Amino acid sequence: MKKILLGLLLAFIFIGGPSYWYYINYSTTPYYTKINQPGKRHYDTVDGNENKKLYSYEYQLDSFDHEGNLKKVTFNSFGDRELRKNAYLKIKLNSKKGVMSWEEIQENELPQKASEQLK
């Protein structure tokens, strides 16, 4: 009986531990926002070389979850291109790492409570 309990305990530790770590580091909550202001253009250098700059735009926007709860979110665009004005975005937010990804969606894909807050 002790061997069975010890085996179950070890299985819980070796399976449950990594699963919990993965959940904390990679699980996301969807938030929804609308691009209603221009992004701030900034750059990073490549290997400290001022002649090689990688530009992106930073956005700080109000976002809402499916229940309509507000959260201020900061994220960057990809490349030297601003996001389309009045576009709706679905942002995948991790509580530990921040914004993991975002994608443009259509207005009819918004949850109702988030849609009410964004209009």
Residue pairs with C-beta under 8 A, 6 or more apart in sequence:
24 96
25 94
25 96
25 97
26 94
26 100
27 94
28 92
28 93
28 94
28 100
28 101
29 65
29 92
29 93
29 94
29 95
30 65
30 66
30 90
30 91
30 92
30 93
31 63
31 64
31 65
31 71
31 73
31 90
31 91
31 92
31 93
31 114
32 63
32 64
32 65
32 66
32 88
32 89
32 90
32 91
32 105
32 110
32 111
32 114
32 115
32 118
33 61
33 62
33 63
33 64
33 73
33 88
33 89
33 91
33 118
34 61
34 86
34 87
34 88
34 89
34 118
35 59
35 61
35 83
35 84
35 85
35 86
35 87
35 89
36 61
36 85
36 86
37 59
37 61
38 57
38 82
38 85
39 57
39 58
39 59
39 77
39 82
39 83
40 57
40 58
40 59
41 55
41 56
41 57
41 80
41 82
42 55
42 56
42 57
42 58
43 53
43 54
43 55
43 56
44 53
44 54
44 56
45 52
45 53
45 54
46 52
46 53
46 54
55 79
55 80
56 76
56 77
56 78
56 79
56 80
57 76
57 77
57 81
57 82
57 83
58 74
58 75
58 76
58 77
59 74
59 75
59 76
59 77
59 83
60 72
60 73
60 74
61 72
61 73
62 70
62 71
62 72
62 73
62 117
63 70
63 71
63 72
63 73
63 91
63 93
64 70
64 71
64 113
64 114
64 117
64 118
65 71
65 114
66 111
66 113
66 114
67 113
68 113
68 114
68 116
68 117
70 117
71 93
73 91
73 93
73 99
74 98
74 99
75 91
75 98
75 99
75 102
77 83
83 89
83 104
84 104
87 104
88 104
88 105
88 106
88 107
88 109
88 110
88 118
89 102
89 103
89 104
89 105
90 102
90 103
90 104
90 105
90 109
91 99
91 101
91 102
92 99
92 100
92 101
92 102
93 99
93 100
94 100
107 115
110 118
